[in-house]
Amino acid sequence: MPSPTWSLPRVAIVTGGGAGIGAAVSLRLAADGAAVAVLDLDGDSAARTAAAIEGAGGTAISVECDVADLTSIEAGVATTVDKLGHPTILINNAGISPFERFLEISRESFDRVMAVNLRGTFEFCQLVIPHMIEQGWGRIVNVSSSSAQTGNFGHTHYSASKAAVIGLTKSLAREFGRKGITVNAIAPSFIETPSLHRAADGGHLGGGIEEHIPTTPVRRVGQPEDIAAACAFLCRDDADYFTGQLLGVNGGRVIV
């Protein structure tokens, strides 16, 4: 019988795959049977995630990659093709989320946020989609944020970049659906990651993480595995009628 996930072997690229959400997504896709290229600016963390996948019997490589640098992106995709084959799954997860008051945001800071969160996603899509077209099948999941839906104090540039990711997602879905490629976005909120703890330590969550649990309908902090489960669904063969969508994985904190 065919795999319940994919009828053919699949190769996945996960950016920011060394830790947090990216690591959970990498491990989940590998457990479902994909060969995974774990890309991260931190090469050591990428290597640890790839080693964990291989230790569990999966197939993975690690690639040090700066998503804000086109040459680095090109090298990452080329390494994936050389070592694993044509990528047909792309998870654009890498991102940065600095907190800065609007009137204090410099052009350099704004440009850096856009380069990592938006331009890197755009350029990965440009480089990987031709491989998907050649294979007649593809799954792209772009990680946005609930801040793109609601805005967030001190997060103007971040929220704007993640809102742009949603527009990019919807446009790509309309253009490439006829090629067998689906493109969706996930908007996480209140997920237990190093970024959430940095926000708490910086005083950006009021009284801290625990203060927000009672105001979350499901009464818990989200886990990276919650995002990984959503990614896994969107990447399945039988999710092929699901495209151009924004899936909020937020425990009910944002309902739109």
N, C-alpha and C positions, 0 to 999 in steps of 0.2 A: 504494500500500500504506500502511496506517497506520503511524505511528511505532512503533518497537520499545519505546518508553518509555511514551508516553501516546497514547490514541486521540483525545483532545481537548486543546486548549491548556490549560495549567495555570499558576496564579499561586501563587508561593511566598513565604512570609514566613520570614526567617532572623533570629533574634535573636542579638545578639553577632556580627553578620556582618561586622564591619569588619576583623578580624584573626584569625590562628590558624585554629582549626577552622572557625569561622563563615565566614571568607573562603573557605576551600577548599570548603565545602559550597555557598556561594552561587555560586561559579564553576562547580562541577560541575553543579548543577541548571540553571544557565543554558546550559551546553554541551549538556545533554540536551534543551533546548528550552523550559524554563519561563521565564516572566517573573518576576523576583526583586525583592522589596522587601528591601533590606539595612538592617536596623535595628541601631543601636548607640548606646550612651551617648556614644561619641566620634563626633560627626558627621563629622569630617574623615576618619576611617578608613572609615566607611561610604561616604562619597563616593568615596574612592579605589577601594574594591572595586567599586562600581557603575560607575565609569568604566572599570575594567579589563574588566568584562563587556561594556559597550557597545563598547569598543575591539575586542573579539573578535567583534563582530557580534550580541551578545545584547541583551536588553531588561532594564533594571534601573532602580530608583530607590533613593535613599538617604534614610533617615529617622533623625534623631536621636531616640533613645527611651530612657527610663529604665524598665527592666522592674520596678522596685520602686515605681513610681508609676502608679496606675490611670488617671489622666487622661492621662498620656503614652502608655500602652498604647492607650487608646481612640483617641487622635489618630493613632497609628501605623497602627492597623487601618483607620481611616477614610481616611487618606491612600492606603493601598494600594488600597482599594476604588475610590476616586475616580480614581486614576491608572492602575491596572492591571486592576481588576476584582475579582470575588469570589475571595478566597484559598481554595485547596483543598489546599495543602501548608503545613504549619507545622513548622518546626524550632526547638524551644526549646533554644537552645544557650547563651544568655547566663548567666554565672555568676561567682561570686567564690569564692576558696579561701584565705582567710587561715589561717596556722598560728598557733595559740595553745594553750598548755597548758590542760587542762580547768579547773583551779581558778582560772585567770586569765581565763576567758571571761566578759565582762560581759554583762548582759542586752541592752545596746545592740548589741554585736557579734553575739550569737546572733540577735537579731531582724533585723539587717541581712542576715545570711547566709540566713535563711529567707525574707525578703522577696524577695531577688534569685533565689535558686535554686529555691524552691518556690512561693511565692505568685505570682510573676511568671509561672511556667509555668502554674499553675492559671488565672490570669486571662486569659492569652492563649488558652488552650483554651476558656474560657467565651465569649470574644468571637468566636473564629474558627469554632468548631463549627457555629453556626447557618448560616453561609455554606456550609459543607460539606453540611449537611443539605439546604439549598435546591438545591444542585447534584447531590445524590445520590451524592457521591463525596468522599473525603477521605483524606489521609495525614498523620499526626502522628508525629514522631520527637522524643522527649525525650532530651536528652543527660544521662545520669547519670554514674557514675564507678565504677571498680573499688573505690574506697574504700567505697562503699555495700555491697559484697560482703564485704570483708575487714576494714574498719575501718582507721584509720591514726593513728599517733601524732601528737598535736597537731592533729588534724583532726576532733574530735568533732562540732562543729556542722556542718561541711561534710559529713562522712559521713552524719550523720542527715538532712540536707536532701536529699542525693542518694538515700538509701534511700527517703525519702518520695516522691520522683519516681517510683520504680519502682512503689510501691503505687498512685499516681495513674494511672500508665500502664495497669496491669492492670485497674483499675476502669473506666476510660474505654473500654478495649477491649471489655469485657463489655457495657457500656451502649450503645455506638454502632456495634457491628459490623453490626447489622441495618439501619443507615442507609447502609451502603456506606463506612464510615469505619474505617480501621485505625489502631491506636495502638501504637507500639512504643518501646522505649528502647534506647539504646546506652550501654555502659559502657566508655569509653576508659581506657587506662592507658599511662603512659610515652610520651606523645606530645610531639614537639618543638614546643612552643608557648612564647610569652612567659611563661606561668604556670610551665612546667617549669623554665625558666631562672631565674626568680625564686626558685623553691624551691631550686634548686641554689646560687644565690648566697647564699641565707639559711642554708645549711648543713643543709637538711632532707633532703638526699639522700646523706648520708654523705660519701664522697669525690668526689661529683659525678656527672654524667650517665654518663660513660664507665665508671664502676665498675659500673654496672648492666647494661651490654650483655652481658657474659659470662653473666649469670644469666637472660637473656631467651632462651627457646628459639629464636626466629628470629634471634637475634644482631644485632639492630639496634634503633635508636630508632624508634618509630612516627612517621609523618608525618600532618599534618592531612588529606592526601589519602586516607589509609587510612580515616579516619572518613567523609570525603565519599563514598567508594565504597560504604560500608555504608548511608549515608543514601540514596544514589541507588537502590540496590536496593530498600530498603523503601518508596520512593515510587513505584515502577513500577506500572503497571496489573496486571501479572502477579504482583505480590506480595500479591494480595488475600486469600490464605489464611494470611497471616503476620500475626498480631495478638496483642497482649498479651505479647509476648516481650521478653526482655532479651538483646541481642546483645553479647557481650564482644569488643571489638576491642583486643587487648592483647598480641599476639605470643606468646601462651601463658603469660604471667606469672600469670594467674588462670584456673584450670580448675575449673569447678564444674558 
